[in-house]
Amino acid sequence: MGESTVKAEEGRTATPFPTPSPTADEAAPGAQATEAVTVTDTRANPETEPDTAPNTEPTTAAEADRTAPREPAPAPPAAPSASAVSEVRPRRLGRLRSPRRPRIWFEILLIAVSYWTYSLIRNAVPEQRTQAMKNADWIWQAEQTLGIAVEQSVNHALNSVTWLIVAMNYYYATLHFVVTIGVLVWLFRSHPGRYSAARLTLFATTAVALLGYYLYPLAPPRLMSGGHFIDTVVRHETWGSMASGNLKNMSNPYAAMPSMHIGWSLWCGLTIFAVASAPWAKILGLLYPTATLVVIVATANHFWLDAVGGMLCLAFGFTLSYLWYGALPHHLPRRAADDRRPPRTLVRRLSPRTEDRDERPASR
């Protein structure tokens, strides 16, 4: 019995169980591995197999140049269209015509060069004495016909008051430059947006006056023959005037038409009257060209009609400035378009004692 039991157990043990076949999902990794191995094994071995690939490397420099890849040539820049050009030009012109904040070094250089050029051209005009005397006689007769020939009476009347006529001589010699430069500096500092237009007015007035000096030489009344007028500078030996005396050879004596004393003084007066805010300044602005008119007649340096010529030159200057900037100087903004400085304001600053007092706690 014992033996049979052992045999039965051995028979059960020896009987093999059926082995399950692998599924498709389980067999896939193995198959992939086998394929990978097969691909690896089928690669060519460079050590055992001969190199059958053709040699494509160039053998000479010429072949290298022919076989090298060439970069495409850059396309030429496209020409701007007519519409783009037409848009750029108005922008540039608009920037030039917009008032900009002046630069001090440029303005000093410009004024110096301009006055030097003005004096050079004015004094380079041929001294046509004969023609200048004829023109002076014609002006004097024309004023007599019009009933405004009172220059001789004013000249003789004021010459009798020594202190007054001497003051007028110095007035004629100095204020013509001092007041004009002072107004330019005032506009530069306080009204930079209006400065360029006002300066253009002054420069255009002076430029057209040079044309008058060349085309119409005119002797002043003090140089007319016949002794009708008194040269007050010579009579009272006044210093500083280039119209008479020791400095007369430095200036052209036959450049009396138009009168730039009137042109410049009227420019100063109108500018002050239109721009200044104080009433007393406006009154002084109107009195200055009026006093200048009396001075140029009393000192026998100009006729009344010379003053009219100066006014016409100034009108030309204002017209040119209006056409360029689109407005008269006093109608432009006070500050320039490119002026980035903060406006001048009154800022109240607390003193250290006040700050300490404000930071202390309030007493109970």
C-alpha positions, 0 to 999 in steps of 0.5 A: 500500500505504501508503494502504490501511494508513492507511485501515484504521487510520482505519477502525478508529479511527473505528468507535465502541465500544459504550458500556456501560449503567450498572447499577442501583447506579450509577444510584441516586445520580444518581436520588436527586440528581435527586429531591432537586433536584426537591423543592427546586425544587417548594418554595413561594417566599414572595416570589412566591406569596401567603400562603394560610395562615390567621392563627391569632394572637390579636388581643385579650388575651381571645382570648390567654387563651382560646387559651393552653394551661392547666396541669393543677391540682396534685392535692391531697396524699393524706391519711396512712393510719391505719396510717401515723399509728399507726406515727408516734405510737409512734416519737415516743413512743419517742423521748420515753421513751428516755433522752437526754443532758441539756443543762446549760443546760436542766437548770439552768433546769428545776431553778431554775424547778421549785424556785421553783414548789415554794416558791411553791405550798408557801408559798401554801397557806392557813395553816390553823393550827387544822386543822394543830394538830388534825392534829398532836394526832391524829398524836401520839395515833396514835403513842402508840397504836402505841408509836412516840411517842419524838420527845419523848425524842429531842428532849430528849436531844440538845438537852442536847448543845449542839454536837451539836444545833447541828450538827443544826440546820445539817445540817437547814438546808443539806444538804437542798439541797447533797446533792441538787444534788450527786447531780444533778450527779454523775449528769449528769456520770458517768451521763447515761443514768440522769439523766433517769429519776432526775430524773423520780423526784425531780420526781414525788416533790416534786409529789405532796408539794405535794398533801399540803401542801394537803390535810393541813396539819400543824403540826410538833412544835415548834409544838404547844401544851403545851410538850412539844417544844423548838424547837432553832433558837430555843433555840440561836439557830442561823442559816440555818433557815427553819423557825424564827427570823427567817426563819420568815415566809418558809416555810409552817410547817404543811407538815410532811406529808410530809417532803421531807427524808426524800423527798429524802435517801432518793432521794439515798441509794438512788441512790448505793447503786444506782449507785456502785461504791465500797463506801464510797460505798454505805455513805454512801448508806445512812447519809445518809437514816438520819442525816436521819431522826434530825435531823428528829426531834431538831430537832422538825421532823417526826413519824415518820409524816411520814417515812413520808409522804415514803417513800410520795411517793418510791415514787410517784416511782419508780413513775412513772419505771418506767412511763415509761422501762420500768426503774428509773434504775439499770437503764438504760444508763450512757450515753444513746442519743444520746451520741456522745462516745467513752467515757472510756478510759485512753490511755497517751501516750508522752513525747517522750523515750520516742519519741526513744528508741524511734526510735533504732536498737538499739545493737550 
